[in-house]
Amino acid sequence: MRPSGSKRHHRLARVPANAVDVSAGASWNADTDFDARLQDAPLNNRRPEVTVCRADTIDVSPTRPEHVLLVIEVVSPGSETTDRTVKAEQDARAGIQFSWPIEQAATGVSLAYIHVLDPATGRYRDGEFVAGVLKVAAPFPVEMDLSLI
């Protein structure tokens, strides 16, 4: 059992989840705080703050990497290395195409890192980071103001 995140932590997850859910259309669902099974042996379940899954898998359990298009991880103070590096490596190895770690910067403006899977290497390419308005075209057009978080 892990302790609940702060109110800010939950808001950092809810705002992008809502924006992505609206932008993704009927084929995808952006949901918060549920387990995804990255591998069976050794067992590796993870609970990203936001998981974007195919809508037709809503009743399939466990959620598997082939159901997942995008994960959004809120970087927590004290677990930066795990949130930024370890979880991203696990997600990439599982074949999840997009990963967007979001963190609260010291300036109070949230930052999002945009990672896209390179299928040739099985790793995320070094992506851009965004402060202010996040505007991406892939995996579907999304725009959200990170300063509102």
MODELLER restraints for C-alpha pairs under 7 A, 6 or more apart:
rsr = mdl.restraints
at = mdl.atoms
rsr.add(forms.Gaussian(group=physical.xy_distance, feature=features.Distance(at['CA:9:A'], at['CA:74:A']), mean=6.84, stdev=0.5))
rsr.add(forms.Gaussian(group=physical.xy_distance, feature=features.Distance(at['CA:11:A'], at['CA:149:A']), mean=6.48, stdev=0.5))
rsr.add(forms.Gaussian(group=physical.xy_distance, feature=features.Distance(at['CA:12:A'], at['CA:74:A']), mean=6.64, stdev=0.5))
rsr.add(forms.Gaussian(group=physical.xy_distance, feature=features.Distance(at['CA:12:A'], at['CA:149:A']), mean=5.77, stdev=0.5))
rsr.add(forms.Gaussian(group=physical.xy_distance, feature=features.Distance(at['CA:13:A'], at['CA:49:A']), mean=5.73, stdev=0.5))
rsr.add(forms.Gaussian(group=physical.xy_distance, feature=features.Distance(at['CA:13:A'], at['CA:50:A']), mean=6.36, stdev=0.5))
rsr.add(forms.Gaussian(group=physical.xy_distance, feature=features.Distance(at['CA:13:A'], at['CA:74:A']), mean=6.53, stdev=0.5))
rsr.add(forms.Gaussian(group=physical.xy_distance, feature=features.Distance(at['CA:15:A'], at['CA:149:A']), mean=6.83, stdev=0.5))
rsr.add(forms.Gaussian(group=physical.xy_distance, feature=features.Distance(at['CA:17:A'], at['CA:30:A']), mean=5.61, stdev=0.5))
rsr.add(forms.Gaussian(group=physical.xy_distance, feature=features.Distance(at['CA:17:A'], at['CA:31:A']), mean=6.55, stdev=0.5))
rsr.add(forms.Gaussian(group=physical.xy_distance, feature=features.Distance(at['CA:17:A'], at['CA:50:A']), mean=6.02, stdev=0.5))
rsr.add(forms.Gaussian(group=physical.xy_distance, feature=features.Distance(at['CA:19:A'], at['CA:142:A']), mean=6.95, stdev=0.5))
rsr.add(forms.Gaussian(group=physical.xy_distance, feature=features.Distance(at['CA:19:A'], at['CA:144:A']), mean=6.47, stdev=0.5))
rsr.add(forms.Gaussian(group=physical.xy_distance, feature=features.Distance(at['CA:20:A'], at['CA:30:A']), mean=6.36, stdev=0.5))
rsr.add(forms.Gaussian(group=physical.xy_distance, feature=features.Distance(at['CA:20:A'], at['CA:142:A']), mean=6.31, stdev=0.5))
rsr.add(forms.Gaussian(group=physical.xy_distance, feature=features.Distance(at['CA:21:A'], at['CA:29:A']), mean=5.83, stdev=0.5))
rsr.add(forms.Gaussian(group=physical.xy_distance, feature=features.Distance(at['CA:21:A'], at['CA:30:A']), mean=4.84, stdev=0.5))
rsr.add(forms.Gaussian(group=physical.xy_distance, feature=features.Distance(at['CA:23:A'], at['CA:140:A']), mean=6.88, stdev=0.5))
rsr.add(forms.Gaussian(group=physical.xy_distance, feature=features.Distance(at['CA:23:A'], at['CA:141:A']), mean=6.37, stdev=0.5))
rsr.add(forms.Gaussian(group=physical.xy_distance, feature=features.Distance(at['CA:23:A'], at['CA:142:A']), mean=5.68, stdev=0.5))
rsr.add(forms.Gaussian(group=physical.xy_distance, feature=features.Distance(at['CA:24:A'], at['CA:140:A']), mean=6.15, stdev=0.5))
rsr.add(forms.Gaussian(group=physical.xy_distance, feature=features.Distance(at['CA:26:A'], at['CA:55:A']), mean=6.96, stdev=0.5))
rsr.add(forms.Gaussian(group=physical.xy_distance, feature=features.Distance(at['CA:27:A'], at['CA:54:A']), mean=5.94, stdev=0.5))
rsr.add(forms.Gaussian(group=physical.xy_distance, feature=features.Distance(at['CA:27:A'], at['CA:55:A']), mean=5.17, stdev=0.5))
rsr.add(forms.Gaussian(group=physical.xy_distance, feature=features.Distance(at['CA:28:A'], at['CA:52:A']), mean=6.40, stdev=0.5))
rsr.add(forms.Gaussian(group=physical.xy_distance, feature=features.Distance(at['CA:28:A'], at['CA:53:A']), mean=5.54, stdev=0.5))
rsr.add(forms.Gaussian(group=physical.xy_distance, feature=features.Distance(at['CA:28:A'], at['CA:54:A']), mean=4.57, stdev=0.5))
rsr.add(forms.Gaussian(group=physical.xy_distance, feature=features.Distance(at['CA:28:A'], at['CA:55:A']), mean=4.61, stdev=0.5))
rsr.add(forms.Gaussian(group=physical.xy_distance, feature=features.Distance(at['CA:29:A'], at['CA:52:A']), mean=5.43, stdev=0.5))
rsr.add(forms.Gaussian(group=physical.xy_distance, feature=features.Distance(at['CA:29:A'], at['CA:53:A']), mean=5.41, stdev=0.5))
rsr.add(forms.Gaussian(group=physical.xy_distance, feature=features.Distance(at['CA:29:A'], at['CA:54:A']), mean=6.31, stdev=0.5))
rsr.add(forms.Gaussian(group=physical.xy_distance, feature=features.Distance(at['CA:29:A'], at['CA:55:A']), mean=5.36, stdev=0.5))
rsr.add(forms.Gaussian(group=physical.xy_distance, feature=features.Distance(at['CA:30:A'], at['CA:50:A']), mean=6.42, stdev=0.5))
rsr.add(forms.Gaussian(group=physical.xy_distance, feature=features.Distance(at['CA:30:A'], at['CA:51:A']), mean=5.64, stdev=0.5))
rsr.add(forms.Gaussian(group=physical.xy_distance, feature=features.Distance(at['CA:30:A'], at['CA:52:A']), mean=4.27, stdev=0.5))
rsr.add(forms.Gaussian(group=physical.xy_distance, feature=features.Distance(at['CA:30:A'], at['CA:53:A']), mean=6.58, stdev=0.5))
rsr.add(forms.Gaussian(group=physical.xy_distance, feature=features.Distance(at['CA:31:A'], at['CA:50:A']), mean=5.56, stdev=0.5))
rsr.add(forms.Gaussian(group=physical.xy_distance, feature=features.Distance(at['CA:31:A'], at['CA:51:A']), mean=5.53, stdev=0.5))
rsr.add(forms.Gaussian(group=physical.xy_distance, feature=features.Distance(at['CA:31:A'], at['CA:52:A']), mean=6.43, stdev=0.5))
rsr.add(forms.Gaussian(group=physical.xy_distance, feature=features.Distance(at['CA:32:A'], at['CA:49:A']), mean=5.24, stdev=0.5))
rsr.add(forms.Gaussian(group=physical.xy_distance, feature=features.Distance(at['CA:32:A'], at['CA:50:A']), mean=4.47, stdev=0.5))
rsr.add(forms.Gaussian(group=physical.xy_distance, feature=features.Distance(at['CA:32:A'], at['CA:51:A']), mean=6.30, stdev=0.5))
rsr.add(forms.Gaussian(group=physical.xy_distance, feature=features.Distance(at['CA:33:A'], at['CA:47:A']), mean=5.76, stdev=0.5))
rsr.add(forms.Gaussian(group=physical.xy_distance, feature=features.Distance(at['CA:33:A'], at['CA:48:A']), mean=6.16, stdev=0.5))
rsr.add(forms.Gaussian(group=physical.xy_distance, feature=features.Distance(at['CA:33:A'], at['CA:49:A']), mean=5.00, stdev=0.5))
rsr.add(forms.Gaussian(group=physical.xy_distance, feature=features.Distance(at['CA:33:A'], at['CA:50:A']), mean=6.39, stdev=0.5))
rsr.add(forms.Gaussian(group=physical.xy_distance, feature=features.Distance(at['CA:34:A'], at['CA:47:A']), mean=5.32, stdev=0.5))
rsr.add(forms.Gaussian(group=physical.xy_distance, feature=features.Distance(at['CA:35:A'], at['CA:45:A']), mean=6.08, stdev=0.5))
rsr.add(forms.Gaussian(group=physical.xy_distance, feature=features.Distance(at['CA:35:A'], at['CA:46:A']), mean=5.38, stdev=0.5))
rsr.add(forms.Gaussian(group=physical.xy_distance, feature=features.Distance(at['CA:35:A'], at['CA:47:A']), mean=4.47, stdev=0.5))
rsr.add(forms.Gaussian(group=physical.xy_distance, feature=features.Distance(at['CA:36:A'], at['CA:45:A']), mean=5.55, stdev=0.5))
rsr.add(forms.Gaussian(group=physical.xy_distance, feature=features.Distance(at['CA:36:A'], at['CA:46:A']), mean=5.38, stdev=0.5))
rsr.add(forms.Gaussian(group=physical.xy_distance, feature=features.Distance(at['CA:36:A'], at['CA:47:A']), mean=6.17, stdev=0.5))
rsr.add(forms.Gaussian(group=physical.xy_distance, feature=features.Distance(at['CA:36:A'], at['CA:62:A']), mean=6.54, stdev=0.5))
rsr.add(forms.Gaussian(group=physical.xy_distance, feature=features.Distance(at['CA:36:A'], at['CA:63:A']), mean=4.80, stdev=0.5))
rsr.add(forms.Gaussian(group=physical.xy_distance, feature=features.Distance(at['CA:36:A'], at['CA:64:A']), mean=5.81, stdev=0.5))
rsr.add(forms.Gaussian(group=physical.xy_distance, feature=features.Distance(at['CA:37:A'], at['CA:44:A']), mean=6.03, stdev=0.5))
rsr.add(forms.Gaussian(group=physical.xy_distance, feature=features.Distance(at['CA:37:A'], at['CA:45:A']), mean=4.38, stdev=0.5))
rsr.add(forms.Gaussian(group=physical.xy_distance, feature=features.Distance(at['CA:37:A'], at['CA:46:A']), mean=6.49, stdev=0.5))
rsr.add(forms.Gaussian(group=physical.xy_distance, feature=features.Distance(at['CA:37:A'], at['CA:62:A']), mean=6.21, stdev=0.5))
rsr.add(forms.Gaussian(group=physical.xy_distance, feature=features.Distance(at['CA:37:A'], at['CA:63:A']), mean=5.86, stdev=0.5))
rsr.add(forms.Gaussian(group=physical.xy_distance, feature=features.Distance(at['CA:37:A'], at['CA:64:A']), mean=5.14, stdev=0.5))
rsr.add(forms.Gaussian(group=physical.xy_distance, feature=features.Distance(at['CA:38:A'], at['CA:44:A']), mean=5.49, stdev=0.5))
rsr.add(forms.Gaussian(group=physical.xy_distance, feature=features.Distance(at['CA:38:A'], at['CA:45:A']), mean=5.77, stdev=0.5))
rsr.add(forms.Gaussian(group=physical.xy_distance, feature=features.Distance(at['CA:38:A'], at['CA:64:A']), mean=6.17, stdev=0.5))
rsr.add(forms.Gaussian(group=physical.xy_distance, feature=features.Distance(at['CA:38:A'], at['CA:65:A']), mean=5.86, stdev=0.5))
rsr.add(forms.Gaussian(group=physical.xy_distance, feature=features.Distance(at['CA:38:A'], at['CA:94:A']), mean=5.83, stdev=0.5))
rsr.add(forms.Gaussian(group=physical.xy_distance, feature=features.Distance(at['CA:48:A'], at['CA:71:A']), mean=6.37, stdev=0.5))
rsr.add(forms.Gaussian(group=physical.xy_distance, feature=features.Distance(at['CA:48:A'], at['CA:72:A']), mean=6.37, stdev=0.5))
rsr.add(forms.Gaussian(group=physical.xy_distance, feature=features.Distance(at['CA:48:A'], at['CA:73:A']), mean=5.43, stdev=0.5))
rsr.add(forms.Gaussian(group=physical.xy_distance, feature=features.Distance(at['CA:49:A'], at['CA:72:A']), mean=6.07, stdev=0.5))
rsr.add(forms.Gaussian(group=physical.xy_distance, feature=features.Distance(at['CA:49:A'], at['CA:73:A']), mean=5.42, stdev=0.5))
rsr.add(forms.Gaussian(group=physical.xy_distance, feature=features.Distance(at['CA:49:A'], at['CA:74:A']), mean=6.41, stdev=0.5))
rsr.add(forms.Gaussian(group=physical.xy_distance, feature=features.Distance(at['CA:50:A'], at['CA:71:A']), mean=5.65, stdev=0.5))
rsr.add(forms.Gaussian(group=physical.xy_distance, feature=features.Distance(at['CA:50:A'], at['CA:72:A']), mean=4.92, stdev=0.5))
rsr.add(forms.Gaussian(group=physical.xy_distance, feature=features.Distance(at['CA:50:A'], at['CA:73:A']), mean=6.72, stdev=0.5))
rsr.add(forms.Gaussian(group=physical.xy_distance, feature=features.Distance(at['CA:51:A'], at['CA:68:A']), mean=6.85, stdev=0.5))
rsr.add(forms.Gaussian(group=physical.xy_distance, feature=features.Distance(at['CA:51:A'], at['CA:70:A']), mean=6.06, stdev=0.5))
rsr.add(forms.Gaussian(group=physical.xy_distance, feature=features.Distance(at['CA:51:A'], at['CA:71:A']), mean=4.67, stdev=0.5))
rsr.add(forms.Gaussian(group=physical.xy_distance, feature=features.Distance(at['CA:51:A'], at['CA:72:A']), mean=6.52, stdev=0.5))
rsr.add(forms.Gaussian(group=physical.xy_distance, feature=features.Distance(at['CA:52:A'], at['CA:68:A']), mean=5.74, stdev=0.5))
rsr.add(forms.Gaussian(group=physical.xy_distance, feature=features.Distance(at['CA:52:A'], at['CA:69:A']), mean=5.68, stdev=0.5))
rsr.add(forms.Gaussian(group=physical.xy_distance, feature=features.Distance(at['CA:52:A'], at['CA:70:A']), mean=5.09, stdev=0.5))
rsr.add(forms.Gaussian(group=physical.xy_distance, feature=features.Distance(at['CA:52:A'], at['CA:71:A']), mean=6.24, stdev=0.5))
rsr.add(forms.Gaussian(group=physical.xy_distance, feature=features.Distance(at['CA:53:A'], at['CA:67:A']), mean=5.30, stdev=0.5))
rsr.add(forms.Gaussian(group=physical.xy_distance, feature=features.Distance(at['CA:53:A'], at['CA:68:A']), mean=4.38, stdev=0.5))
rsr.add(forms.Gaussian(group=physical.xy_distance, feature=features.Distance(at['CA:53:A'], at['CA:69:A']), mean=5.91, stdev=0.5))
rsr.add(forms.Gaussian(group=physical.xy_distance, feature=features.Distance(at['CA:54:A'], at['CA:67:A']), mean=5.57, stdev=0.5))
rsr.add(forms.Gaussian(group=physical.xy_distance, feature=features.Distance(at['CA:54:A'], at['CA:68:A']), mean=6.60, stdev=0.5))
rsr.add(forms.Gaussian(group=physical.xy_distance, feature=features.Distance(at['CA:57:A'], at['CA:67:A']), mean=6.75, stdev=0.5))
rsr.add(forms.Gaussian(group=physical.xy_distance, feature=features.Distance(at['CA:65:A'], at['CA:94:A']), mean=5.95, stdev=0.5))
rsr.add(forms.Gaussian(group=physical.xy_distance, feature=features.Distance(at['CA:65:A'], at['CA:95:A']), mean=6.50, stdev=0.5))
rsr.add(forms.Gaussian(group=physical.xy_distance, feature=features.Distance(at['CA:65:A'], at['CA:96:A']), mean=6.01, stdev=0.5))
rsr.add(forms.Gaussian(group=physical.xy_distance, feature=features.Distance(at['CA:68:A'], at['CA:96:A']), mean=6.18, stdev=0.5))
rsr.add(forms.Gaussian(group=physical.xy_distance, feature=features.Distance(at['CA:69:A'], at['CA:96:A']), mean=5.78, stdev=0.5))
rsr.add(forms.Gaussian(group=physical.xy_distance, feature=features.Distance(at['CA:69:A'], at['CA:97:A']), mean=5.64, stdev=0.5))
rsr.add(forms.Gaussian(group=physical.xy_distance, feature=features.Distance(at['CA:69:A'], at['CA:98:A']), mean=6.25, stdev=0.5))
rsr.add(forms.Gaussian(group=physical.xy_distance, feature=features.Distance(at['CA:70:A'], at['CA:96:A']), mean=6.45, stdev=0.5))
rsr.add(forms.Gaussian(group=physical.xy_distance, feature=features.Distance(at['CA:70:A'], at['CA:97:A']), mean=6.31, stdev=0.5))
rsr.add(forms.Gaussian(group=physical.xy_distance, feature=features.Distance(at['CA:70:A'], at['CA:98:A']), mean=4.57, stdev=0.5))
rsr.add(forms.Gaussian(group=physical.xy_distance, feature=features.Distance(at['CA:70:A'], at['CA:99:A']), mean=5.58, stdev=0.5))
rsr.add(forms.Gaussian(group=physical.xy_distance, feature=features.Distance(at['CA:71:A'], at['CA:98:A']), mean=6.53, stdev=0.5))
rsr.add(forms.Gaussian(group=physical.xy_distance, feature=features.Distance(at['CA:71:A'], at['CA:99:A']), mean=4.99, stdev=0.5))
rsr.add(forms.Gaussian(group=physical.xy_distance, feature=features.Distance(at['CA:71:A'], at['CA:100:A']), mean=6.38, stdev=0.5))
rsr.add(forms.Gaussian(group=physical.xy_distance, feature=features.Distance(at['CA:72:A'], at['CA:99:A']), mean=5.88, stdev=0.5))
rsr.add(forms.Gaussian(group=physical.xy_distance, feature=features.Distance(at['CA:72:A'], at['CA:100:A']), mean=4.76, stdev=0.5))
rsr.add(forms.Gaussian(group=physical.xy_distance, feature=features.Distance(at['CA:72:A'], at['CA:101:A']), mean=5.51, stdev=0.5))
rsr.add(forms.Gaussian(group=physical.xy_distance, feature=features.Distance(at['CA:73:A'], at['CA:83:A']), mean=6.76, stdev=0.5))
rsr.add(forms.Gaussian(group=physical.xy_distance, feature=features.Distance(at['CA:73:A'], at['CA:100:A']), mean=6.44, stdev=0.5))
rsr.add(forms.Gaussian(group=physical.xy_distance, feature=features.Distance(at['CA:73:A'], at['CA:101:A']), mean=4.61, stdev=0.5))
rsr.add(forms.Gaussian(group=physical.xy_distance, feature=features.Distance(at['CA:73:A'], at['CA:102:A']), mean=6.18, stdev=0.5))
rsr.add(forms.Gaussian(group=physical.xy_distance, feature=features.Distance(at['CA:74:A'], at['CA:101:A']), mean=5.82, stdev=0.5))
rsr.add(forms.Gaussian(group=physical.xy_distance, feature=features.Distance(at['CA:74:A'], at['CA:102:A']), mean=4.98, stdev=0.5))
rsr.add(forms.Gaussian(group=physical.xy_distance, feature=features.Distance(at['CA:74:A'], at['CA:103:A']), mean=5.85, stdev=0.5))
rsr.add(forms.Gaussian(group=physical.xy_distance, feature=features.Distance(at['CA:75:A'], at['CA:83:A']), mean=5.39, stdev=0.5))
rsr.add(forms.Gaussian(group=physical.xy_distance, feature=features.Distance(at['CA:75:A'], at['CA:84:A']), mean=6.83, stdev=0.5))
rsr.add(forms.Gaussian(group=physical.xy_distance, feature=features.Distance(at['CA:75:A'], at['CA:101:A']), mean=6.44, stdev=0.5))
rsr.add(forms.Gaussian(group=physical.xy_distance, feature=features.Distance(at['CA:75:A'], at['CA:102:A']), mean=5.94, stdev=0.5))
rsr.add(forms.Gaussian(group=physical.xy_distance, feature=features.Distance(at['CA:75:A'], at['CA:103:A']), mean=4.94, stdev=0.5))
rsr.add(forms.Gaussian(group=physical.xy_distance, feature=features.Distance(at['CA:84:A'], at['CA:101:A']), mean=6.58, stdev=0.5))
rsr.add(forms.Gaussian(group=physical.xy_distance, feature=features.Distance(at['CA:89:A'], at['CA:123:A']), mean=6.93, stdev=0.5))
rsr.add(forms.Gaussian(group=physical.xy_distance, feature=features.Distance(at['CA:92:A'], at['CA:117:A']), mean=6.38, stdev=0.5))
rsr.add(forms.Gaussian(group=physical.xy_distance, feature=features.Distance(at['CA:92:A'], at['CA:122:A']), mean=5.98, stdev=0.5))
rsr.add(forms.Gaussian(group=physical.xy_distance, feature=features.Distance(at['CA:92:A'], at['CA:123:A']), mean=5.25, stdev=0.5))
rsr.add(forms.Gaussian(group=physical.xy_distance, feature=features.Distance(at['CA:92:A'], at['CA:124:A']), mean=6.16, stdev=0.5))
rsr.add(forms.Gaussian(group=physical.xy_distance, feature=features.Distance(at['CA:93:A'], at['CA:122:A']), mean=5.89, stdev=0.5))
rsr.add(forms.Gaussian(group=physical.xy_distance, feature=features.Distance(at['CA:93:A'], at['CA:123:A']), mean=6.83, stdev=0.5))
rsr.add(forms.Gaussian(group=physical.xy_distance, feature=features.Distance(at['CA:95:A'], at['CA:122:A']), mean=6.99, stdev=0.5))
rsr.add(forms.Gaussian(group=physical.xy_distance, feature=features.Distance(at['CA:97:A'], at['CA:116:A']), mean=5.87, stdev=0.5))
rsr.add(forms.Gaussian(group=physical.xy_distance, feature=features.Distance(at['CA:97:A'], at['CA:117:A']), mean=4.86, stdev=0.5))
rsr.add(forms.Gaussian(group=physical.xy_distance, feature=features.Distance(at['CA:98:A'], at['CA:115:A']), mean=5.69, stdev=0.5))
rsr.add(forms.Gaussian(group=physical.xy_distance, feature=features.Distance(at['CA:98:A'], at['CA:116:A']), mean=4.83, stdev=0.5))
rsr.add(forms.Gaussian(group=physical.xy_distance, feature=features.Distance(at['CA:98:A'], at['CA:117:A']), mean=6.16, stdev=0.5))
rsr.add(forms.Gaussian(group=physical.xy_distance, feature=features.Distance(at['CA:99:A'], at['CA:114:A']), mean=6.41, stdev=0.5))
rsr.add(forms.Gaussian(group=physical.xy_distance, feature=features.Distance(at['CA:99:A'], at['CA:115:A']), mean=5.07, stdev=0.5))
rsr.add(forms.Gaussian(group=physical.xy_distance, feature=features.Distance(at['CA:99:A'], at['CA:116:A']), mean=6.67, stdev=0.5))
rsr.add(forms.Gaussian(group=physical.xy_distance, feature=features.Distance(at['CA:100:A'], at['CA:112:A']), mean=6.15, stdev=0.5))
rsr.add(forms.Gaussian(group=physical.xy_distance, feature=features.Distance(at['CA:100:A'], at['CA:113:A']), mean=5.28, stdev=0.5))
rsr.add(forms.Gaussian(group=physical.xy_distance, feature=features.Distance(at['CA:100:A'], at['CA:114:A']), mean=4.98, stdev=0.5))
rsr.add(forms.Gaussian(group=physical.xy_distance, feature=features.Distance(at['CA:100:A'], at['CA:115:A']), mean=6.06, stdev=0.5))
rsr.add(forms.Gaussian(group=physical.xy_distance, feature=features.Distance(at['CA:101:A'], at['CA:112:A']), mean=5.78, stdev=0.5))
rsr.add(forms.Gaussian(group=physical.xy_distance, feature=features.Distance(at['CA:101:A'], at['CA:113:A']), mean=5.42, stdev=0.5))
rsr.add(forms.Gaussian(group=physical.xy_distance, feature=features.Distance(at['CA:102:A'], at['CA:110:A']), mean=6.78, stdev=0.5))
rsr.add(forms.Gaussian(group=physical.xy_distance, feature=features.Distance(at['CA:102:A'], at['CA:111:A']), mean=5.53, stdev=0.5))
rsr.add(forms.Gaussian(group=physical.xy_distance, feature=features.Distance(at['CA:102:A'], at['CA:112:A']), mean=4.36, stdev=0.5))
rsr.add(forms.Gaussian(group=physical.xy_distance, feature=features.Distance(at['CA:102:A'], at['CA:113:A']), mean=6.44, stdev=0.5))
rsr.add(forms.Gaussian(group=physical.xy_distance, feature=features.Distance(at['CA:103:A'], at['CA:110:A']), mean=5.54, stdev=0.5))
rsr.add(forms.Gaussian(group=physical.xy_distance, feature=features.Distance(at['CA:103:A'], at['CA:111:A']), mean=5.37, stdev=0.5))
rsr.add(forms.Gaussian(group=physical.xy_distance, feature=features.Distance(at['CA:103:A'], at['CA:112:A']), mean=6.60, stdev=0.5))
rsr.add(forms.Gaussian(group=physical.xy_distance, feature=features.Distance(at['CA:104:A'], at['CA:110:A']), mean=4.36, stdev=0.5))
rsr.add(forms.Gaussian(group=physical.xy_distance, feature=features.Distance(at['CA:104:A'], at['CA:111:A']), mean=6.32, stdev=0.5))
rsr.add(forms.Gaussian(group=physical.xy_distance, feature=features.Distance(at['CA:105:A'], at['CA:111:A']), mean=6.55, stdev=0.5))
rsr.add(forms.Gaussian(group=physical.xy_distance, feature=features.Distance(at['CA:109:A'], at['CA:131:A']), mean=6.67, stdev=0.5))
rsr.add(forms.Gaussian(group=physical.xy_distance, feature=features.Distance(at['CA:109:A'], at['CA:146:A']), mean=6.90, stdev=0.5))
rsr.add(forms.Gaussian(group=physical.xy_distance, feature=features.Distance(at['CA:109:A'], at['CA:147:A']), mean=5.39, stdev=0.5))
rsr.add(forms.Gaussian(group=physical.xy_distance, feature=features.Distance(at['CA:110:A'], at['CA:131:A']), mean=6.15, stdev=0.5))
rsr.add(forms.Gaussian(group=physical.xy_distance, feature=features.Distance(at['CA:110:A'], at['CA:146:A']), mean=5.51, stdev=0.5))
rsr.add(forms.Gaussian(group=physical.xy_distance, feature=features.Distance(at['CA:110:A'], at['CA:147:A']), mean=6.24, stdev=0.5))
rsr.add(forms.Gaussian(group=physical.xy_distance, feature=features.Distance(at['CA:110:A'], at['CA:149:A']), mean=6.75, stdev=0.5))
rsr.add(forms.Gaussian(group=physical.xy_distance, feature=features.Distance(at['CA:111:A'], at['CA:129:A']), mean=6.63, stdev=0.5))
rsr.add(forms.Gaussian(group=physical.xy_distance, feature=features.Distance(at['CA:111:A'], at['CA:130:A']), mean=5.52, stdev=0.5))
rsr.add(forms.Gaussian(group=physical.xy_distance, feature=features.Distance(at['CA:111:A'], at['CA:131:A']), mean=4.74, stdev=0.5))
rsr.add(forms.Gaussian(group=physical.xy_distance, feature=features.Distance(at['CA:112:A'], at['CA:129:A']), mean=5.47, stdev=0.5))
rsr.add(forms.Gaussian(group=physical.xy_distance, feature=features.Distance(at['CA:112:A'], at['CA:130:A']), mean=5.16, stdev=0.5))
rsr.add(forms.Gaussian(group=physical.xy_distance, feature=features.Distance(at['CA:112:A'], at['CA:131:A']), mean=6.64, stdev=0.5))
rsr.add(forms.Gaussian(group=physical.xy_distance, feature=features.Distance(at['CA:113:A'], at['CA:127:A']), mean=6.61, stdev=0.5))
rsr.add(forms.Gaussian(group=physical.xy_distance, feature=features.Distance(at['CA:113:A'], at['CA:128:A']), mean=5.96, stdev=0.5))
rsr.add(forms.Gaussian(group=physical.xy_distance, feature=features.Distance(at['CA:113:A'], at['CA:129:A']), mean=4.26, stdev=0.5))
rsr.add(forms.Gaussian(group=physical.xy_distance, feature=features.Distance(at['CA:113:A'], at['CA:130:A']), mean=6.39, stdev=0.5))
rsr.add(forms.Gaussian(group=physical.xy_distance, feature=features.Distance(at['CA:114:A'], at['CA:127:A']), mean=5.18, stdev=0.5))
rsr.add(forms.Gaussian(group=physical.xy_distance, feature=features.Distance(at['CA:114:A'], at['CA:128:A']), mean=5.60, stdev=0.5))
rsr.add(forms.Gaussian(group=physical.xy_distance, feature=features.Distance(at['CA:114:A'], at['CA:129:A']), mean=6.08, stdev=0.5))
rsr.add(forms.Gaussian(group=physical.xy_distance, feature=features.Distance(at['CA:115:A'], at['CA:124:A']), mean=5.60, stdev=0.5))
rsr.add(forms.Gaussian(group=physical.xy_distance, feature=features.Distance(at['CA:115:A'], at['CA:125:A']), mean=6.11, stdev=0.5))
rsr.add(forms.Gaussian(group=physical.xy_distance, feature=features.Distance(at['CA:115:A'], at['CA:126:A']), mean=6.50, stdev=0.5))
rsr.add(forms.Gaussian(group=physical.xy_distance, feature=features.Distance(at['CA:115:A'], at['CA:127:A']), mean=5.02, stdev=0.5))
rsr.add(forms.Gaussian(group=physical.xy_distance, feature=features.Distance(at['CA:116:A'], at['CA:124:A']), mean=5.31, stdev=0.5))
rsr.add(forms.Gaussian(group=physical.xy_distance, feature=features.Distance(at['CA:116:A'], at['CA:125:A']), mean=5.81, stdev=0.5))
rsr.add(forms.Gaussian(group=physical.xy_distance, feature=features.Distance(at['CA:117:A'], at['CA:123:A']), mean=5.68, stdev=0.5))
rsr.add(forms.Gaussian(group=physical.xy_distance, feature=features.Distance(at['CA:117:A'], at['CA:124:A']), mean=4.29, stdev=0.5))
rsr.add(forms.Gaussian(group=physical.xy_distance, feature=features.Distance(at['CA:117:A'], at['CA:125:A']), mean=6.21, stdev=0.5))
rsr.add(forms.Gaussian(group=physical.xy_distance, feature=features.Distance(at['CA:118:A'], at['CA:124:A']), mean=5.71, stdev=0.5))
rsr.add(forms.Gaussian(group=physical.xy_distance, feature=features.Distance(at['CA:118:A'], at['CA:125:A']), mean=6.08, stdev=0.5))
rsr.add(forms.Gaussian(group=physical.xy_distance, feature=features.Distance(at['CA:131:A'], at['CA:146:A']), mean=6.56, stdev=0.5))
rsr.add(forms.Gaussian(group=physical.xy_distance, feature=features.Distance(at['CA:132:A'], at['CA:145:A']), mean=5.81, stdev=0.5))
rsr.add(forms.Gaussian(group=physical.xy_distance, feature=features.Distance(at['CA:132:A'], at['CA:146:A']), mean=5.13, stdev=0.5))
rsr.add(forms.Gaussian(group=physical.xy_distance, feature=features.Distance(at['CA:132:A'], at['CA:147:A']), mean=5.49, stdev=0.5))
rsr.add(forms.Gaussian(group=physical.xy_distance, feature=features.Distance(at['CA:133:A'], at['CA:143:A']), mean=6.88, stdev=0.5))
rsr.add(forms.Gaussian(group=physical.xy_distance, feature=features.Distance(at['CA:133:A'], at['CA:144:A']), mean=5.68, stdev=0.5))
rsr.add(forms.Gaussian(group=physical.xy_distance, feature=features.Distance(at['CA:133:A'], at['CA:145:A']), mean=4.33, stdev=0.5))
rsr.add(forms.Gaussian(group=physical.xy_distance, feature=features.Distance(at['CA:133:A'], at['CA:146:A']), mean=5.70, stdev=0.5))
rsr.add(forms.Gaussian(group=physical.xy_distance, feature=features.Distance(at['CA:134:A'], at['CA:143:A']), mean=5.47, stdev=0.5))
rsr.add(forms.Gaussian(group=physical.xy_distance, feature=features.Distance(at['CA:134:A'], at['CA:144:A']), mean=5.28, stdev=0.5))
rsr.add(forms.Gaussian(group=physical.xy_distance, feature=features.Distance(at['CA:134:A'], at['CA:145:A']), mean=6.19, stdev=0.5))
rsr.add(forms.Gaussian(group=physical.xy_distance, feature=features.Distance(at['CA:134:A'], at['CA:146:A']), mean=6.67, stdev=0.5))
rsr.add(forms.Gaussian(group=physical.xy_distance, feature=features.Distance(at['CA:135:A'], at['CA:142:A']), mean=5.69, stdev=0.5))
rsr.add(forms.Gaussian(group=physical.xy_distance, feature=features.Distance(at['CA:135:A'], at['CA:143:A']), mean=4.38, stdev=0.5))
rsr.add(forms.Gaussian(group=physical.xy_distance, feature=features.Distance(at['CA:135:A'], at['CA:144:A']), mean=6.69, stdev=0.5))
rsr.add(forms.Gaussian(group=physical.xy_distance, feature=features.Distance(at['CA:136:A'], at['CA:142:A']), mean=5.44, stdev=0.5))
rsr.add(forms.Gaussian(group=physical.xy_distance, feature=features.Distance(at['CA:136:A'], at['CA:143:A']), mean=6.63, stdev=0.5))
